[in-house]
């Protein structure tokens, strides 16, 4: 029996697979109702099984010592209500990085652009 982290990693992997297959579509939280602290980019939202799910990147200071830090990035996946309140954060699973890459690439139309660009006549 998988532990909780493994279960949620499977959930995120399925979200990623369903996004790639076109079964799940994402939109930008254009109302800016979801306001995570230290947001780094856009918030993407979707509705799955009557739950609103959001995925986004945040940035934070990763301290190297008492005086020096570098900026680091984290990916958060959360359940939100219709007002954008964060109801629950998914556990930090390895698959979260793949999900946000898929969502951003899909939303930007990156694959379609690359195919069209490479097949365009000079």
Buried (B, 14 or more C-beta within 10 A) or exposed (E): EEEEEEEBBEBBBBBBBBBBEEEBEBEEBEEEBBEBEEBBEBBBBBEBEEEBBBBBBBBEEEEEEEEEEEEEBBBBBBBBEEEBEBEEEBBEBEBBBBBBEBBBBBBEEEEEEEEEEEEEEE
